[in-house]
Amino acid sequence: MRRIKKKFKRPKKPWDSKRLLDEKTLMKTYGLRTKRELWRTREIIRQFRGRARGLIAVEDPENQKILTDKLVKLGILSKEAGLDDVLALEITSLLDRRLQSLVLKRGLATSPLHARPLITHGHVFISDRMTKFPSYLVPSEEEGRISIRGDG
């Protein structure tokens, strides 16, 4: 069955030259295949910020802790971070947590464009579990368990 709800929003100004240059730089740096991947990541950041704004307005410490703990578990924030740090999140902080970026950072691939086929062809494992999605957000506790296996 087809998914009705989109996971991203298109830019309001399709031909904004500054945004296009920024997107091109990010796509080249992180080896993204389409701009939809970038827009999807922006939407995730937008949702985290919206939750933080709502929690600041309501002043609910229990839900604030839940949100910050989730971001700490993902490795996006440090343990002593607050809601102000959630509001200051950049798209690069989430792009750095993608499996494709972490495979490159660990030296298992020579470039982001090399890391992507390694992952999609099933050569990259996270704690003996194959993951075929380059966009997988790796939690900080699984970051050290990334390994590569050949077909031998």
C-alpha positions in Angstrom: 0.0 0.0 0.0 1.3 3.4 -0.9 2.3 5.8 1.9 0.1 8.9 1.8 2.0 11.2 4.2 5.3 12.6 2.8 8.4 12.5 5.0 9.7 15.8 3.8 8.7 19.3 2.6 9.9 20.8 -0.6 11.5 24.3 -0.4 9.2 27.2 -0.7 11.5 29.0 -3.2 12.6 26.3 -5.7 15.3 28.5 -7.3 16.9 30.2 -4.4 20.6 30.3 -5.4 22.1 30.4 -1.9 20.1 27.4 -0.8 20.9 25.5 -4.0 24.7 26.1 -3.5 24.4 25.0 0.2 22.5 21.9 -0.8 25.0 21.1 -3.5 27.9 21.4 -1.0 26.2 19.2 1.5 25.3 16.6 -1.1 28.9 16.4 -2.3 30.3 16.3 1.2 28.0 13.6 2.6 27.6 11.6 -0.7 23.8 12.0 -0.8 22.1 10.6 -3.9 19.1 12.9 -4.1 18.0 16.1 -2.6 15.0 14.3 -1.0 17.5 12.7 1.4 18.6 16.2 2.4 15.1 17.4 2.7 14.1 14.4 4.8 17.0 15.1 7.2 15.9 18.8 7.4 12.4 17.6 8.3 13.7 15.4 11.1 15.7 18.4 12.5 12.6 20.6 12.1 10.5 18.1 14.1 13.0 18.0 17.0 13.1 21.8 17.1 9.3 22.0 17.1 9.1 19.5 20.0 11.7 21.5 21.9 9.7 24.8 21.3 6.5 23.2 22.5 8.3 21.8 25.7 9.8 25.2 26.5 6.3 26.7 26.3 4.7 24.0 28.5 7.7 23.7 30.9 7.4 19.9 31.2 10.7 18.6 32.7 9.8 14.9 32.2 9.2 15.2 28.5 12.2 17.5 28.2 14.4 14.8 29.6 12.8 12.2 27.2 13.7 14.4 24.2 17.2 15.2 25.3 17.9 11.5 26.2 16.8 10.4 22.8 19.2 12.9 21.1 22.0 11.8 23.5 21.3 8.2 22.6 21.6 9.0 18.9 24.8 10.8 19.6 23.6 14.2 18.4 23.8 16.0 21.8 26.1 15.7 24.8 24.8 14.4 28.2 24.6 17.9 29.8 22.8 19.5 26.9 19.4 21.3 27.3 16.6 22.4 25.1 18.6 25.4 23.9 21.0 23.0 22.4 18.1 21.2 20.6 17.0 24.5 19.1 20.6 25.1 17.9 20.8 21.8 16.0 22.3 21.9 12.5 21.6 19.6 9.7 25.3 18.5 9.7 24.9 17.1 13.2 22.3 14.6 11.9 24.1 13.9 8.6 27.3 13.0 10.6 25.3 10.2 12.4 24.3 8.5 9.1 25.8 5.0 8.5 27.3 6.3 5.3 29.2 9.0 7.1 30.4 6.8 9.9 31.7 4.1 7.5 33.8 6.9 5.9 34.9 8.3 9.2 36.1 4.9 10.5 38.2 4.5 7.3 36.2 1.5 5.9 35.6 3.5 2.7 37.7 5.9 0.7 35.0 8.4 -0.1 31.3 8.9 0.7 30.5 7.7 -2.8 32.4 4.5 -2.1 30.7 4.0 1.3 27.2 4.0 -0.2 27.6 0.9 -2.5 29.4 -1.0 0.3 26.4 -0.5 2.5 23.7 -1.2 -0.1 25.4 -4.3 -1.4 25.4 -5.8 2.1 29.1 -5.6 3.1 28.7 -3.4 6.2 27.5 -5.0 9.5 26.6 -3.4 12.8 27.2 -5.9 15.6 26.8 -8.9 13.2 23.6 -7.5 11.7 23.6 -6.5 8.0 22.2 -3.1 7.3 21.5 -2.0 3.7 20.4 1.5 4.4 23.0 4.3 4.1 20.6 6.7 5.8 20.4 4.6 9.0 21.0 6.8 12.0 23.6 4.9 14.1 23.1 5.2 17.9 26.3 6.1 19.8 26.5 2.7 21.5 26.5 0.9 18.1 29.1 3.2 16.6 32.0 1.1 17.7 30.4 -2.1 16.3 30.5 -1.1 12.6 32.5 -3.6 10.6 32.9 -4.6 7.0 32.9 -8.1 5.6 33.9 -9.4 2.2 32.2 -12.1 0.2 34.7 -14.8 1.2 
